[in-house]
Amino acid sequence: MSGELPVGLRLATGRSARLRQLLAGPALLQVPGAFDCVSARLVDTAGFPALYVTGSGVSMSALGAPDVGMLSFAEILDRVKRIADCVAIPVIADADTGYGGPLNVMRTVREMERAGVSGIQIEDQAWPKKCGHEPGRRLVSTAEMVGRIRAAADARLDPDTVIVARTDARASEGLEAALDRAAAYAEAGADVLFVEAPESAAEMRRACAAAGRPMLANMVEGGRTPVVPAAELAAIGYRLAIYPNSLTRIMARMGQLLLQELGATGTTAGMADRMLDHTGLWSLFEHERWYAVEARYTVPPGNA
Ligand SMILES: C[C@](O)(C(=O)O)[C@H](CC(=O)O)C(=O)O
């Protein structure tokens, strides 16, 4: 029966083991970002193997604020839970700094696991954290971040949950110091390493050559790191690539174009071929399955 349920009513199990399997496989994992259930359904239905919940995109869409450390744990958790509930693929969630000391990190990990998350990313910034492609980031010590990662790894309810350790040290301490930090985080139990914002292909190659764990590339269009095609990322040595705000950016741009068209012509008709129509949008959310489930428990008209 569960196969007939819409994904929003299904209990998706085994996703963390699946993520582990994917990470152990030969192909580079392309993991687009989502910030809400519309973007999440787009990623899931497009056939990507996993999805990344972007803290930055959630901050923008939930608070109307850029990624400047305003988003609280409760707010990201709520969004992560809704997203994990509406897709069948593994979800990797941006957990920023872990939201406090080691005890907060432990709570973050457990709550995110209960929310259906398979991968949890924690970074070595001090609060208020900032986007990794912006200036003004402050770091905690390597020892403090090692404590975060050990706490995260130990707190896991499911041993398959993947801990992603991110270092933001490239900008303030240089690439080699960032790689030393990454090595310490691997030693502390991180499953995947995320060296934020290398500034050239040569730096990306150096980072991957030094890493003793699967490496994550962060493709931020207009950010500090070159945006490189997947085949090249794989050749450099990356195991997965996130595209945290590619959908945010294209949805924002298409929205601007639609609104310009509406203002200028008085109708949205000129954009019809670039939007999902009513049925197209409802299909994205499996409307026929929702109706079928409802019908199963509803007295037919006339029998009431
Ligand atoms: C990965 C990231 O932390 C995010 O919130 O998605 C951001 C991405 C972005 O700002 O587009 C980052 O700091 O790189």
The ligand as a Gaussian input file, in Angstrom:
#p B3LYP/6-31G(d) Opt

LIG

0 1
 C       26.440000      26.185000       1.503000
 C       25.863000      27.382000       2.159000
 O       26.289000      27.434000       3.502000
 C       24.336000      27.307000       2.211000
 O       23.783000      27.918000       3.127000
 O       23.728000      26.701000       1.354000
 C       26.248000      28.699000       1.439000
 C       25.846000      28.714000      -0.003000
 C       25.493000      30.066000      -0.575000
 O       25.624000      31.083000       0.092000
 O       25.003000      30.095000      -1.731000
 C       27.747000      28.926000       1.634000
 O       28.118000      29.488000       2.683000
 O       28.553000      28.547000       0.774000

